[in-house]
Each structure stands twice: as C-alpha cells, then as structure tokens.
Amino acid sequence: MRAKPSRLGPVLKCAVFLLILALTVHLSAGVLRNKNYASASAAFYEEPRNSLDVLLMGSSHMLNAVAPMQLWEEYGVASNNLAQNGQVLPVTYYHIQEALRFQRPKLIVLDIYKAIQDSLIDSTASLHYTLDNMTFGLPKLRAVFDLLPQGERMEFLLDIIPYHSRWKELTQTDFAPVDTTEKGAQALFTTTPLPDFAVMPASVTAEPVEVALRYLEKIVALCREEQVELLFVAVPFATPEDDGMSRQEVVNGMAAYAKAWGVPFVNMMHHTEEMGFDYAVDMADVFHANWRGMEKITAWLGAYLTEHYSLPDRRDEAAYQSWNTALAYYHAYLDAAIAAAS
C-alpha cells in the first residue's frame, strides 16, 4: 500500500515561512522606527535582570533631571532613568508593569508632574516614544487596548505601519546601536534664564485631575503587590500659569493624596535653596532642568535616597564593575557636550 502523504510537511513549511516573515518585519521595523527617545528603554533592556535597585519613572521632567551615572559615582546606586517624553500617568502605569518583568528594584521614584493632565495619552507621537521601545508582551498589549480606541490600535501593535515609508529618511545612525551612555537620562545643554520665577508655598493647592489620580492609585497598588517601595517626587519646573490651571498648585495638592495612600512625597520645588538650584542658570526651558540643574537635583536626591532607604553601595562589587568603566565614557560625553554648548 502506498503511504498517505503527510500533512506535516506543508504545515511545517507554512510555520517556518510565517516565522521568517515575522522576524523580517520585526527587524525592518527596528531599523525604520523613529529613534527619538529610544535610549531610555535601550539602556534599561541591556542591564542584567534584577540588577537595578532604583527605577526613575515619569515624563520628560524626570528624563532631564536625574542622572543615573551621577547617582552611581556619588552614592553607588544602580539605577536607570526610564522616564519618557510626554508620558502621562496612565502610560507610566503600563511602563512600570513592563519594567517589573525584567527588574526587581527596591524603589521606584516617580515624578508626578503629569497629575495636571486629564487624558489617557499626551499625543500619538509621545505614546510611540514609550510603546515602540517596549518589548512585545502583556504590558504593551494592555496599554494599547486600555488607552486607545479600536481604530488607532494597529499602528502600535504592528509599528512598521507608521514607519513603512521612512526608508527614504534613513541615515547611518538608524543602523547603529542606540547610545546608552546616560543610562536612560537625557541631559540638556541649553539655558533659559528665569530669575523672576516664584515658587508657590506648599499650602497653596489645587485638585489633581481624575484620570491621573485613578492611575496613580493603580501604580500604588501595583508597587504594593510587587513589594516595591514607591516615592513620589516633583522636580523643579517653571511652567507659566497661563492656561487656566496652576501647575504648582496641582503638584502641591498631590501631598494630601500621597499621605492618604501612605506614599512618601518630596516636592523638590521647596528644596531648591538646599540644593543650590538657581532658576537663572539651571533651566533649559520653562519645563526642564539643564545639565547644571540635573547635577544639583541628582546630588540632592541621591543624598535623600541614601538617608531614607536601604540602598546598597555597589561600587566595589565585582558584578558591577562595568558601571565604573561606563563612568569614564559618561564624563567624556558630558565634557564634550558642555564644551560644544559653550
């Protein structure tokens, strides 16, 4: 009798074809994708699993304010700045879920400036900055299906769609590894003098917006479930109060919610004198600290963290010697950037 032809061959060929197609699409998307703000996630994913003790989270306020390499040099704290430009708190919630897939930090430091924003996303562009640079997994899927209407999801699930025509713009940089010298942070080298900016007293408050509070509660619950300590902070900013909302008052208003949730909150706007922060020279623009401000904020925050949390000093540990090597590259980068900006 003639043996029946096996169906395994065609099925196996189809599976191999689909696997190759998926890999090709994935690699092509990686090249075509806009590399804006890719360094934060790239630096995070290159760290060994469960090697980071502190994660710095939030929007560009945090991205441009705290330098992990300085925390390492001065305090031996192994950290990563996973904050992202335009990231609102609903997006941060899923970003923390993603981070906890790879790291078991002792502490998450979250800047809560975006308690002013009553929306699930800041913009499609800023959502791409976060989601395009996340691995494909449950946190990314949950974010897409929670934060976006049905008709806007596909470009985030298959991100070659928005970038498929970008091949005309490709340069050599698109094929090179993403620069991770700053361990996710992004120092700014411009200066906007704001000598007349006045910080409001902590007693002057306004109500944070509902969407932000809802997702902050989710973040608090997630960190408790995962047994990760959480610290709310507000880094110095100088945003004008010209849109009907006092950002300073809203940030001040977060103190009551932090207390109710049992989460420590440090509003660094009220500690600028201690850290020597000067609005005349330490701001890149009205939103963000520059490199001088970053140095002062980082030094002050590092002292606060080592005083209030049991964080190990890992500078002499053999497993972390690559950080000491990276420090030389970090200083060379800073020196060159400061010289170029002078």
Beta strands, then each sheet from edge to edge (+ up, - down):
strand 1: 54-57
strand 2: 79-81
strand 3: 107-111
strand 4: 229-234
strand 5: 265-267
sheet 1: 2+ 1+ 3+ 4+ 5+
end
